[in-house]
Amino acid sequence: MAGSQSSDGRLSDVRFLTVAEVAAVMRVSKMTVYRLVHSGELTAVRVGRSFRVPEHAVHDYLRGAFQETA
């Protein structure tokens, strides 16, 4: 049980963003975010008919994209 409590603790620390919030952070259109999600380049969780993107996934994606151009 101790293992499940520690995973719950970490999961509760995750902040999820809407597609619109991700688009604003990345300064791209919502359609671009949807393309990234559907292609698997950006991790997302489906909640009903919408997607939620973990904030760390946005940071990881941007960090990777920045390193590719550098």
C-alpha distances in whole Angstrom, upper triangle without the diagonal:
4,5,5,6,9,10,11,13,15,15,17,19,21,24,26,29,32,34,37,35,35,38,39,37,39,42,42,43,40,41,41,37,37,39,36,33,35,36,32,33,31,28,27,25,27,27,29,33,32,30,28,28,25,27,26,28,31,31,30,33,36,35,35,39,40,40,41,44,45
4,5,5,6,9,10,11,13,14,16,17,19,23,25,29,31,34,36,34,34,37,38,36,37,41,41,42,40,41,40,37,37,38,36,33,35,36,32,33,31,27,27,25,28,28,30,34,32,30,28,27,24,26,25,26,30,29,29,32,34,33,34,37,38,38,40,43,43
4,5,5,6,9,10,11,12,14,16,17,21,23,26,29,31,34,32,31,35,36,34,35,38,39,39,37,38,37,34,34,35,32,30,32,32,29,29,27,24,24,23,25,25,28,31,30,28,25,25,22,24,22,23,27,27,26,28,31,30,31,34,35,35,36,39,40
4,5,5,6,9,10,10,12,14,16,19,20,24,27,29,32,30,29,33,34,32,33,37,37,38,35,36,36,32,32,33,31,28,30,31,27,28,26,23,22,20,22,22,25,28,27,25,23,23,20,22,21,22,26,26,25,28,30,30,31,34,35,35,37,39,40
4,5,5,6,9,10,11,13,15,18,20,24,26,29,32,29,29,33,34,32,33,37,37,38,35,37,36,32,33,35,32,29,31,33,29,30,27,24,23,21,24,23,26,29,28,26,23,23,20,22,21,23,26,26,26,28,31,30,31,34,35,35,37,40,40
4,5,5,6,9,10,11,13,17,19,23,26,28,31,28,28,31,32,30,31,35,35,36,34,36,35,31,32,33,30,28,30,31,27,28,25,22,22,21,24,23,27,29,28,25,22,22,18,20,18,20,24,23,23,26,28,27,28,31,32,32,34,37,37
4,5,5,6,9,10,11,15,16,20,23,25,28,26,25,29,30,27,29,32,33,33,31,32,31,28,28,30,27,24,27,27,24,24,22,19,18,17,20,20,23,26,24,22,19,18,15,17,16,18,21,21,20,23,26,25,26,29,30,30,32,35,35
4,5,5,6,9,10,13,15,19,21,24,27,25,24,28,29,27,29,32,32,33,30,32,31,28,28,30,27,25,27,28,25,26,23,19,18,17,19,19,22,25,23,21,18,18,15,17,17,18,21,22,22,24,26,26,28,30,31,32,34,36,37
4,5,5,7,9,13,15,19,22,25,27,24,24,28,28,26,28,31,32,33,31,33,32,28,29,31,28,26,28,30,26,26,23,20,20,18,21,21,24,27,25,22,19,18,15,16,16,18,21,21,21,24,26,25,27,30,30,31,33,35,36
4,5,5,7,11,13,17,20,22,25,22,21,25,26,23,25,28,29,30,28,30,29,25,26,28,25,23,26,26,23,23,20,17,17,16,19,19,23,25,23,20,17,16,12,13,12,15,18,17,17,20,22,22,23,26,27,27,29,32,32
4,5,5,9,10,14,17,20,22,20,19,23,24,22,24,27,27,28,26,27,27,23,23,26,23,20,23,24,21,21,18,15,14,13,16,16,19,22,20,17,14,13,10,12,12,14,16,17,17,20,22,22,23,25,27,28,29,32,32
4,6,8,10,14,17,20,22,19,20,23,24,22,24,27,28,28,26,28,28,24,25,27,25,22,25,27,24,24,20,17,16,15,17,16,20,22,20,18,14,14,11,13,13,16,18,18,19,21,23,23,25,27,28,29,31,33,34
4,6,10,13,16,19,21,18,18,22,22,19,22,25,26,27,25,28,27,23,24,26,24,22,25,26,23,23,19,17,16,16,19,18,22,24,21,18,15,14,10,10,11,14,15,15,16,19,20,21,23,25,25,26,29,31,31
4,6,10,13,16,18,15,15,19,19,17,19,22,23,24,22,24,23,19,20,23,20,18,21,22,19,19,16,13,12,12,15,15,19,21,18,15,11,10,7,7,8,10,12,13,14,16,18,18,20,22,23,24,26,28,29
4,7,10,13,15,12,12,16,16,14,16,19,20,21,19,22,21,17,19,21,19,17,20,22,19,19,15,13,12,12,15,14,18,19,16,13,9,8,6,6,8,10,11,12,14,16,17,18,20,21,22,24,26,27,28
4,7,10,12,10,10,13,14,13,15,18,18,18,16,18,18,14,15,18,16,14,17,19,17,17,13,11,9,9,11,11,14,15,12,9,6,5,4,6,9,9,10,12,14,15,16,18,20,21,22,24,25,27,28
4,7,8,6,6,10,10,10,12,14,15,15,12,15,15,12,13,16,14,13,16,18,17,16,12,11,9,10,12,12,15,15,11,9,5,5,6,6,10,10,9,12,14,14,15,17,19,19,21,23,24,25,27
4,5,5,6,9,10,11,12,14,13,13,10,13,13,10,11,14,14,12,15,17,16,16,13,12,10,10,11,10,13,12,8,7,5,6,9,10,13,12,11,14,16,16,17,20,21,20,22,25,26,26,29
4,5,5,6,9,10,10,12,10,9,6,9,10,6,7,11,11,9,12,15,14,14,11,12,9,11,11,12,14,12,8,7,7,7,11,11,14,12,11,14,16,14,15,19,19,19,21,23,24,24,27
4,5,5,6,9,10,10,9,8,6,10,11,8,10,13,13,13,15,18,18,17,14,15,13,15,15,15,16,14,11,10,10,10,13,13,16,15,13,16,18,16,16,20,21,20,21,25,25,25,27
4,5,5,6,9,10,10,10,9,12,12,10,12,15,14,14,17,19,18,17,14,15,13,15,15,15,18,16,13,11,10,9,11,10,13,13,10,13,16,15,14,18,19,19,20,23,24,24,26
4,5,5,6,8,8,9,8,11,10,7,10,12,11,11,14,16,15,14,10,12,11,13,15,16,18,17,13,11,9,8,10,8,11,10,7,10,13,11,11,14,16,15,17,20,20,21,23
4,6,5,6,5,6,5,9,8,6,9,11,11,12,15,16,16,14,12,14,13,16,17,18,20,18,14,12,12,11,13,12,15,13,10,13,15,13,12,16,17,15,17,20,20,20,23
4,6,5,7,8,8,12,11,10,13,15,14,15,18,20,20,18,15,17,16,19,19,20,22,20,17,15,14,13,15,13,15,15,11,13,16,15,13,17,18,17,17,21,22,21,23
4,6,8,10,11,14,12,11,14,16,14,15,19,19,19,16,14,15,15,18,20,21,23,22,18,16,14,12,13,10,12,12,9,10,13,12,10,13,15,14,15,18,19,19,20
4,6,9,10,12,10,9,13,13,12,14,17,17,17,14,12,15,15,18,20,21,24,22,19,16,15,13,14,12,13,12,8,10,12,10,8,12,13,11,12,16,16,16,18
4,7,9,12,10,10,14,15,14,16,19,19,19,17,15,18,18,21,22,23,25,23,20,18,17,15,17,15,17,16,12,13,16,14,11,15,16,14,14,18,18,17,19
4,7,8,6,7,11,11,11,13,16,16,17,15,14,17,17,20,20,22,24,21,18,16,16,15,17,16,18,16,12,15,16,14,12,16,17,14,15,19,18,17,20
4,5,5,7,9,10,11,13,15,16,17,16,14,17,16,19,19,20,22,19,16,15,16,15,18,17,19,17,14,17,19,16,15,19,19,17,19,22,21,21,24
4,5,5,6,9,10,11,12,14,15,15,13,15,14,16,16,17,18,15,12,11,13,12,16,16,18,16,14,17,18,16,16,20,20,18,20,23,23,23,26
4,5,5,6,9,10,10,12,14,14,13,15,14,17,16,18,18,15,13,12,14,14,18,18,20,17,15,19,20,16,17,21,20,18,21,24,22,23,26
4,5,5,6,9,10,11,12,11,11,14,14,17,17,19,20,18,15,13,15,14,17,17,18,15,13,16,17,13,14,17,17,14,17,20,19,19,22
4,5,5,6,9,10,11,10,8,10,10,13,14,16,18,15,12,10,11,10,13,13,15,12,10,14,14,11,12,16,16,14,17,19,19,19,22
4,5,5,6,8,10,10,9,11,10,12,12,14,15,13,10,9,11,11,14,15,17,14,13,16,17,14,16,19,18,17,20,22,21,22,25
4,5,5,6,8,9,9,11,12,14,14,17,18,16,14,12,14,13,16,17,18,15,14,17,17,13,15,18,17,15,19,21,19,20,24
4,6,5,6,5,5,8,10,13,14,17,19,17,14,12,13,11,14,14,15,11,11,14,13,10,12,15,13,12,16,18,16,18,21
4,5,5,6,5,6,6,9,10,13,15,14,11,9,10,9,12,13,14,11,11,14,14,11,14,17,15,15,18,20,19,21,24
4,5,8,8,9,9,11,11,14,16,14,12,10,13,12,15,17,18,14,14,18,17,14,17,20,18,17,21,22,21,23,26
4,6,8,10,11,13,14,18,19,17,16,14,15,14,16,18,18,14,14,17,16,13,16,18,16,15,19,20,18,20,23
4,5,6,8,11,13,16,19,17,16,13,14,12,14,16,15,11,12,15,13,11,14,16,14,14,18,19,18,20,23
4,7,10,13,15,18,21,20,17,14,14,12,13,14,13,9,10,12,10,8,11,13,11,11,14,15,14,16,19
4,6,10,13,16,18,17,15,11,11,8,9,11,10,7,7,10,9,7,10,12,11,11,15,16,16,18,20
4,7,10,13,16,16,13,10,9,6,7,10,9,6,8,11,10,9,12,14,13,15,17,19,19,21,23
4,7,9,13,12,10,6,6,4,7,10,11,8,10,13,13,12,15,17,17,18,20,22,22,24,26
4,6,10,10,8,6,5,6,8,12,13,11,13,16,16,16,18,20,20,21,24,25,26,28,30
4,6,7,6,4,6,9,11,15,16,14,16,19,19,18,21,23,23,24,27,28,28,30,33
4,6,5,6,7,10,12,16,18,17,18,21,21,21,23,26,26,27,29,31,31,33,35
4,6,8,10,14,16,19,21,20,21,24,25,24,26,29,29,29,32,34,34,36,38
4,7,10,14,17,19,22,20,20,24,25,23,25,28,28,28,31,33,33,34,37
4,7,10,13,16,19,17,17,20,21,20,22,25,25,25,28,30,30,31,34
4,7,10,13,15,13,13,17,18,16,19,21,22,22,24,26,26,28,30
4,7,9,12,11,11,14,15,15,17,19,20,20,23,25,25,27,29
4,6,8,7,7,11,12,11,13,16,16,17,19,21,22,24,25
4,5,5,7,9,10,11,13,15,16,17,19,20,22,24,25
4,5,5,7,9,10,11,13,14,16,17,19,20,22,23
4,5,5,6,9,10,10,12,14,15,16,18,20,21
4,5,5,6,9,10,10,12,14,15,17,19,20
4,5,5,6,8,10,11,12,14,15,17,18
4,5,5,6,9,10,10,12,14,16,16
4,6,5,6,9,10,11,12,15,15
4,5,5,6,9,10,11,13,14
4,5,5,6,9,10,11,12
4,6,5,6,9,10,11
4,5,5,6,9,10
4,5,5,7,9
4,5,5,6
4,5,5
4,6
4
